[in-house]
Amino acid sequence: MKALIGVDGSSNSLAAVDFVGRLLSPGRDELILLYVTPDVSFGGEEQLDAAVQQRARKALSRAVFDEALTRLPESWRTSAEAVEVAGSPGQALLEISGKRNVDLIAVGFRGTSLFERLMLGSVSRAVVHTASVPVLVIKSVPTGDGRIEKPAGTGDKKLRVLVTYDGPTIGKQIAAALGKIEWPGITEAHVMTVVEPMFVSELPDWLQQKARNPDVAAMADAWRKEHDQNVEAARHELAQFQTTLPACFAKNPPIVVEGRAGDQILAVLGKAPYDLVVVGSRGQGNVERLLVGSTSAQIINSAPASTLIVR
């Protein structure tokens, strides 16, 4: 696998380096650290001399790369490639990922206000919505003293992963992406799918009264049997999908729940301390995302875990 990580010196981007470095092997994979240099200036009407600006940029990028390298396992520190460019971070990540044919883009997540997300966007959102390859969005955990804890699943800590399934087309893409990753031996993984509920909401009292009519009751019973068959079919399909994943994903029974996909995935994530959730993204237009949203966007914004998005 060839992975591209956006670094900028922030705790979020360094958490991404820490996380990805433990999922790749120097002898098999390639790791590219991308830093987009910002404009270097100071207050006042005068501008820095061009030569001073250049030296300042170099010093800044060197400091960022040096710190990022310290977050990698020792075996990666001499083989990871550092790339420095100018421009927009999101655009640079997308351009370099295309030119270098990377298999994965990793970015740190910065929570922003609703207004900022709608009007300005963010690097992670821009990359997730545009990239043609899987995108790993890493969430670091703030501690009580203001420091940033390493992302879950790093070091010797068990890595807990939840993989969601939404049909064979995206399922094949997810299986291909997960198969390129070298999962630690201490990985604990689960797979889940969400089935549409039999009814969108609870039946009103007057309709429940009508259900006592023998004809209506027979029809409702037929619907229930068909729904139960659909749930069982979903369970079987999920079990088949599970066999296409790396061995660590086949050890636990599949999870099948009913309801709205985003809500149910978040509910499962809330019951156990998962470190990474894997979701597929079908892609939506801008208007759909703004008015309706999407499961992947809901998970990125609300999940307590880091998220791997597979388009």
Secondary structure, DSSP 8 states (H G I E B T S, - for coil): -EEEEE--SSHHHHHHHHHHHTT--TTT-EEEEEEEE-----SSS----HHHHHHHHHHHHHHHHHHHHHTS-GGGTTT-EEEEEES-HHHHHHHHHHHTT-SEEEEE-----HHHHHHT--HHHHHHHH-SS-EEEE--EE-TTS-EE--TT-TTS-EEEEEEE--HHHHHHHHHHHHTS---TTEEEEEEEEE--SSSS---HHHHHHTTSHHHHHHHHHHHHHHHHHHHHHHHHHHHHHTTS-GGGSSS--EEEES-HHHHHHHHHHHTT-SEEEEE-----HHHHHHT--HHHHHHHH-SSEEEEE-
